[in-house]
């Protein structure tokens, strides 16, 4: 069962015609509700919410509505537990950095940047815009509607837009940006006959990450050292998880004897750890070795220290978000009545954030790091 996806309300304002407008962020709190079960429900009482990112320092970005079917607004939770609504135009949060800056967009195609208590609207005349990633220097990766159709990836910093090199006739969109300013993204066409390609922009240069012998590669995550993971087709047309580093793409299933068309890599860190799913099981690739973390489920993220999160499933228990560290897997407690759960990420202290469905209502949930 998948939790519902909603559209977000948008109200027009003349200030947006200026292209960049700044307003103070209202200090409306979105309180977290502690539980004796060891988790925090980040949902307004009687409402619903969805977590979208947790930074390595523990800032959480998400979206919440005070009542089911209400207007969503972005929220930002600090590592100390202060949670604020990011209004006032029904913003949708997409990413957050370790300084507590967040980015996103409205359903009406206006980019949103929260920094130092101020909400800045980023628009490009006649071009809908969304901001997807931000690094700790405040460099933002986003995409705008291209004049000729499709999307055009760009970076924004200090009031300046720089379009990222995109071949004529193709569209581009960013996935992530690291603190080096490198951007991971996709090149694609307007029809399914044009294969998706994984690319990295660095210092003004676009690099096609290549494939494993096929025609397509889809990126999923970027590390601080510039390496990336994703899924590529091979010469036989099979889908295979890959890690790309130093100009070389490696098939993560090579030498394992496993042929799983649904295997994928979801996250990585600069130490070379990669996590994902193989044969419907959460896995960790470390030092060239594939390790299964549980009998069923998926791994979605790994932090700088190698701690992993994801979802574990089994025939005798409800699905649960997990934290895996130093060879030990811990099932994290679900709110009562949970029918679905998903792990969004894990910070460098081991705090996990995810989403849990209670009936038809989605709840953003945080599980605190274990004491060291």
Phi, psi and omega in degrees: 000131178255137177293156186291148175252132185241157169271162185241140184291150180222132177239128183287150176213142185295334181297335182291341179294343180285344179094318175224115179229139183242135177226148175294141179282127178296147186266029179296124183279145169244092192290142170274145181250111181292153179231144175295349180278359175096018177226165175243125174272118184271013185270136172302142182302126181083358182249209177211165184201166177213125174277140180242331181206152165230131180280167181296337177273353174104008173284135181246131174247142179195193182223141185216152174232139183292336177221152175305141182068014177273182179280125179282149170221151178292153172224157180227126179246127180277163177300335179279354176102002177281123183240129182233146171283143181250081183263195001252006188256040178061048184288155177244113181287143179239326185201164180212149178250184185282355174266355183087015173276142181231155177225161179180213180193168172263165176296339179277002175085039176244127179286145184231132183227117179257123182207127175057036179083006182238139176258121180249132178265125180248117179229157174234121188312123177075007185228114176298145189221143171221145179255128190248339185204153180213138176261181187287346176272001181083014176277127189247138173251131180211189178213145176236156172299129181278146181305326181267007182107156182078200182242153176233117178288147178211167166241150180227134174202135177053040175085004184243131173267136173231112178292139180273140186306123182224127181300147178303137178087356179244160175254162180217150179209141181274153174251317186201161173223135179258180185287350171280350184087006177285139182243129173262137181199193184234145164250137182203166179257182180271356176232161182290347180285346178264114184291151176283138176237141177273132180224157173231128174261130181214120178057034179087357181253132176263128178242123172283125183287351179084194178220179176265028178113349179261208184250349191228145172216131182242117182278152178232332184203152181233138178260166181295337179273002178094355177284162185214161174229164178176205181228136180226153171275149176260186184297335179271001180085005179280148177274131183224139175287143181227159164238134178245129180203139177060031179085006184234134176262130182244132175284115184287347177262357180300131178081358181268343184078006182262132175235093184237109182292347180258004180292145177206157175257131186251330184202166179202167173231174184289344177282353179098000176289137177231140178236157179177211184224132176224131183048044179059034178228143177289137185225160174228127170260120180219125178059032179084001181251134176267123180239128174276128185268341180199169183284338179202144178139205181206147173255135187242338184202154176221139180266181185298332181271359178094006175283140188241147171230164181172206180233135176248139180232158179194159183291339187250008182210154177292152175304146180215145170292144180234160167238125178245129181207132177053041175084001183241130179255131178242124173284127181270143189291139175270148166300147180303136177088007182294134179247349183204146174210155180210136178268122180276316183184177181219133180273180186285351173268349181102004175290133183247140173234145181199193181230141181228134177265127173247099190068233178264009185250128180271139179235126170284131186228141177239132175249120185295154177296149176286142177300137179275000000 
